[in-house]
Amino acid sequence: MIVDSIVIGAGAAGLMCAITAGNRNLRPLVLEGGNQPGAKIIISGGGRCNFTNLDARPESFLSENPHFCKSALSRYTQHDFIDLVNRHGIAWHEKTLGQLFCDGSARQIVEMLLGECAAAGVRIETGTRITEVGHDGSHFRVSTDRGEVLGRSLVVATGGPSIPKMGATGFAYDIARQFGLRVVTPRPALVPLTLGGDDLALAAPLSGVSVEAVARLGPASFREKLLFTHRGLSGPAVLQISSYWRAGQAIDFDLAPDTDIAAFLKARKAERPRAEVKTVLAEVLPARLAQGLASDQPRPIGETGDKALTALAERINRWRPIPAGTEGFAKAEVTAGGVDTRDLSSRTLGAVKVPGLHFIGEAVDVTGWLGGYNFQWAWSSGHAAGEAV
Ligand code: FDA
């Protein structure tokens, strides 16, 4: 069988690419290894799919080349996707920080994309195992357990290795290397962090406690919820900063960003000397966190030395743990790194040295913040490739 374009992977990026190509009267064939298209969309955003972000802009994406994402993002924006969602009558709301979710279910987004695919003449074959990919001089040749397909162009939209139990693989990197493209070492991103030593001794008993915090690493700074876990730290502030974190680096946390704890404790020491330190702290922190932080200060605040109070304040406004690691690809919402943008055109997502070969979505070394940014990259990069194949 010969088709205009073969798209491997029926996720967010692959489906958008196929729709765009189909609307140009090409008849794309999408080959999907799993049993259903858009599996990650269905589980995304707690089942409501945070499908884009009102504030999506290039600064919200990490890459070895921070400029690479600009072209695709500017040619298919969050507003283009919102228009599509509106045309399909899908109700949505802004939850927080520009994050847009379906009112109903993430399945509506998949149904919308499949409806668009049907209207654009896209064929999708699920449950297809790809055994070999090659190029015979004029066509890309994809061998599967159901036979061979030839295509003038080949789009690899197989995502990254995060959440392997959902069938996620490093397939895109293998194809990239096979055709001579470089790959930026993939690493788990938007992932919980693990702690060790004293930091874990603080965090583990607080498992389940969450607090509004600021997480900082170099120029990156996020003010969102931090969640203590039995292994370390999670919650949006931690997931966000995890994408920037490299082994051995300390992360700065302010666990009470609206309060100068040193000044607060000093004032309370004068006003309420008989109060316990944990009771005082519970005025500005969740009670369990206050108790955990003040566990080695059992005496009333009036009898607690200034040095101890200063150290306590430091631990709250300027806590600097060095994470032991991350919870890995098994728990990572996305993969950072991927197909090296130096070997791709930012306009077409095509391989510079291999005409007709494109890589889109999470497979590429472009990673968004938490909050709908990764789907926006999937839509934008999928659209850019769909216009070019
Ligand atoms: P994606 O992984 O979606 O699709 C790749 C497809 O290729 C899959 O269908 C896979 O089965 C298939 N495939 C893989 N290997 C193959 C092979 N060898 N042969 C054939 N097919 C193969 N982002 C966001 O913006 N908002 C959100 O709310 C969420 N929520 C969220 C929750 C959870 C639990 C996770 C794990 C992730 C998110 N994300 C998210 C991230 C988002 O899901 C992710 O960035 C996009 O799905 C990436 O889209 P892609 O199409 O690139 O890959």
Residues whose N, C-alpha, C, O or C-beta is under 5 A from the ligand:
A	BS01	FDA	I8 G9 A10 G11 A12 A13 G14 L31 E32 G33 G34 Q36 G38 K40 I43 S44 G45 C49 N50 T128 I130 A157 T158 G159 I163 M166 G167 T169 F171 A332 E333 V334 I360 G361 E362 A363 G371 G372 Y373 N374 F375 Q376 A378
